[in-house]
Amino acid sequence: QIHCIDNAINERELRNGIAQYWDAKYIQAFSKLKMNLAQHIENLEEHRWITSRKFYKKNYDFAIISENANPPYKISYRKLVEINGEPESTISCGDKQVLIYGQAKLRVRRIVNPGDSYQWKACKLPTIIGSHTIDCQSEKTDLAQAGYLTFGPYETLPSGEYFFEIEYMSSKNISDTAGVWDIVIALPTQAKIVAKGDLPGTDNKINKISGLFTLEQKHDMDRVEIRTFAYKDGVMRVDYLKIKRLE
């Protein structure tokens, strides 16, 4: 099995990959190649157990998925494809699949470098009071309800300057406030709000709220969420959230 993996990556001159913890330790110990296998879990977050920061990179060459691994350790093929598209090739080595992307073509985060951006449809974000539409929006139609229409995506972001955009619609008049938005760093013991503002009514027309925020160096690689809170006495719908790294 390890001989198969070695052949798959050596003939393509690849050395940097990701794998779940036990695979990474085992394969690196018995491989004849000097490969670097960073340990990641199902949602592609780093699994920092008895490892140092040097193992982790912005970009990788390949991923090894063990079909026999259990959640939350089995690396998600769906998430890899969601971020990177389909691999150039897939090699089966026993119960392991080697997904080949090519030198530095594999990423485990959507937003890494300046210029990178990602747009989340609202139905892909968590909600407290919303329901999902056939067009992948999140809406609240109960006039008596108030609460978080969307929150998340808990995206791990490098420190830097960012742009965000929320597309939404409200039944309230333009002169009214339909709700509020805020940008939050999801720290282990608390939530730190770094920016906030109002969501004006839109008189049933689509509107966009956008702005800038800074993630300081001390919050490098912390999780970030952008929340929308809908007030009572109105229908409200969120279409998407977009985040772009500027610098």
C-alpha positions in Angstrom: 0.0 0.0 0.0 2.7 2.5 0.9 4.7 1.4 -2.1 1.7 2.2 -4.2 1.4 5.7 -2.6 5.1 6.3 -3.1 4.8 5.4 -6.8 1.8 7.6 -7.3 3.4 10.8 -5.9 7.0 10.1 -6.9 6.3 9.8 -10.7 4.7 13.2 -10.5 7.5 14.7 -8.3 5.1 15.6 -5.5 6.0 15.8 -1.8 3.5 17.9 0.1 0.1 16.4 1.0 -2.6 16.0 3.6 -3.9 12.9 5.4 -5.8 12.1 8.6 -3.6 11.8 11.7 -2.9 8.0 11.8 -2.3 7.8 8.1 0.1 10.7 8.2 2.2 9.2 10.9 2.2 5.7 9.5 2.9 6.6 5.9 5.7 9.1 6.7 7.3 6.5 9.0 7.5 3.8 6.3 7.6 5.7 3.1 10.9 5.7 1.2 10.3 9.3 0.1 10.9 12.5 2.1 7.3 13.6 2.0 5.5 16.1 4.2 2.0 14.9 5.3 0.0 17.6 7.2 -2.7 16.2 9.5 -6.2 17.4 8.8 -9.6 16.3 9.9 -13.0 15.9 8.1 -13.8 19.6 7.7 -10.2 20.2 6.5 -9.1 22.0 9.7 -5.6 21.3 11.0 -5.2 18.5 13.5 -2.4 19.7 15.6 -1.6 16.8 17.8 2.2 16.2 18.3 3.0 18.3 15.3 4.5 21.7 14.7 3.5 24.6 12.5 6.1 23.7 9.8 3.9 20.8 8.7 1.1 23.1 7.5 1.2 25.0 4.3 -1.1 27.3 2.2 -1.0 24.9 -0.7 -0.5 21.2 -1.1 0.0 18.7 -4.0 -2.2 15.8 -3.0 -4.6 14.3 -0.4 -4.8 10.8 1.0 -8.3 9.7 2.1 -8.7 6.5 4.1 -12.0 4.8 3.3 -12.0 3.0 6.6 -11.5 6.1 8.7 -14.5 7.3 10.8 -15.8 10.9 11.3 -14.5 13.4 12.3 -11.2 12.0 11.1 -12.0 10.9 7.5 -11.1 13.8 5.2 -14.1 15.0 3.3 -13.9 14.4 -0.4 -16.9 16.7 -0.9 -15.1 19.6 0.9 -11.9 19.1 -1.1 -13.9 19.3 -4.4 -16.0 22.2 -3.2 -12.8 24.3 -2.7 -10.5 22.9 -5.5 -12.7 21.1 -8.0 -12.1 17.5 -9.1 -8.5 16.2 -8.8 -6.4 15.7 -11.9 -6.4 12.0 -11.1 -7.2 9.5 -8.3 -5.1 6.5 -7.5 -6.5 3.6 -5.4 -4.0 2.1 -3.0 -5.8 -0.5 -1.0 -8.4 1.2 1.2 -6.8 4.6 0.5 -7.5 7.0 -2.3 -4.7 9.4 -3.4 -6.2 12.5 -4.9 -3.6 14.2 -7.2 -4.0 17.9 -7.7 -0.5 18.9 -8.8 2.3 21.0 -7.3 0.8 23.5 -4.9 -2.7 23.3 -6.5 -4.5 21.9 -3.5 -5.9 24.2 -0.8 -7.7 23.4 2.4 -9.2 26.9 2.9 -11.3 28.9 0.5 -9.6 32.3 1.3 -5.8 32.3 1.6 -4.2 35.0 -0.5 -5.1 38.6 -1.4 -7.6 38.5 -4.2 -9.2 35.3 -3.0 -13.0 35.4 -2.4 -15.9 33.1 -1.7 -19.6 33.5 -1.9 -21.8 31.4 0.4 -25.4 30.9 -0.6 -27.6 31.6 2.4 -29.0 28.1 2.6 -25.4 26.9 3.2 -25.2 29.0 6.3 -26.7 28.1 9.7 -29.9 29.8 10.8 -32.0 30.1 13.9 -35.3 31.4 12.6 -35.0 31.0 8.8 -36.3 28.4 6.4 -34.5 27.6 3.1 -36.1 28.4 -0.3 -35.9 26.4 -3.5 -33.3 29.0 -4.7 -31.0 28.4 -1.7 -32.0 31.5 0.2 -32.8 31.8 3.9 -36.0 33.6 4.8 -38.3 34.4 7.7 -41.9 34.9 7.0 -43.3 34.9 10.6 -43.9 38.5 11.5 -43.7 37.8 15.2 -40.2 36.2 15.0 -36.9 37.9 15.6 -33.5 36.3 15.6 -30.5 35.2 13.6 -31.5 34.6 10.0 -27.9 33.6 9.1 -24.7 33.1 10.9 -21.3 31.4 10.2 -19.5 30.4 8.1 -16.8 30.1 10.8 -14.2 30.5 8.1 -10.5 30.4 9.3 -8.9 33.5 7.9 -5.4 34.9 7.8 -4.8 38.3 9.3 -5.4 41.1 6.8 -7.9 43.5 5.2 -11.2 42.1 4.0 -14.3 43.1 2.0 -17.7 41.6 2.7 -21.1 41.8 1.0 -24.6 40.6 2.1 -27.4 40.5 -0.4 -30.9 40.6 1.2 -34.5 41.7 0.9 -36.9 43.1 3.5 -40.6 43.9 3.4 -40.0 46.9 5.7 -39.9 50.5 4.4 -36.5 52.0 3.4 -36.8 54.4 6.3 -37.2 51.5 8.8 -34.5 49.2 10.2 -35.1 45.6 9.3 -32.3 44.1 11.4 -28.6 44.3 12.1 -25.4 42.6 10.9 -22.2 42.0 12.7 -18.8 40.5 12.1 -17.5 38.2 14.9 -14.3 36.5 15.7 -15.4 33.2 17.2 -12.9 32.8 20.1 -12.9 29.6 22.3 -14.6 31.3 25.3 -16.3 34.3 23.8 -17.3 36.1 20.6 -15.5 39.3 19.7 -17.4 41.7 17.5 -15.1 43.6 15.2 -17.8 45.5 13.1 -21.5 46.0 13.1 -24.3 47.9 11.4 -27.9 48.2 10.4 -29.9 46.4 7.7 -32.3 49.0 6.4 -35.7 48.0 5.0 -35.8 47.5 1.3 -39.5 47.8 0.4 -39.4 44.2 -1.0 -36.5 45.1 -3.3 -33.1 43.3 -3.3 -30.4 45.3 -1.6 -26.7 44.8 -0.8 -24.8 45.8 2.3 -21.0 45.9 2.0 -18.0 47.1 3.9 -14.5 46.5 5.1 -13.0 44.8 8.2 -9.6 44.1 9.5 -8.4 40.9 11.1 -5.4 41.8 13.4 -2.3 39.7 13.6 -3.3 38.4 17.0 -6.3 36.9 15.4 -4.4 35.3 12.5 -6.2 32.0 11.6 -9.1 32.5 13.9 -12.6 31.7 12.9 -14.8 34.5 11.5 -18.6 34.7 11.1 -20.9 37.3 9.7 -24.3 37.3 11.3 -27.7 38.8 10.2 -30.3 39.4 12.9 -33.9 40.1 11.7 -36.3 42.2 13.7 -40.0 41.5 14.2 -42.8 42.9 12.1 -41.4 42.2 8.7 -40.5 39.5 6.2 -36.8 39.2 5.5 -34.6 37.1 3.2 -30.9 36.7 2.8 -29.5 35.6 -0.6 -25.8 35.3 -0.1 -22.7 36.3 1.9 -19.4 37.1 0.2 -16.0 37.6 1.7 -12.9 38.8 -0.2 -9.3 39.2 1.1 -7.9 42.5 0.0 -4.4 42.4 1.6 
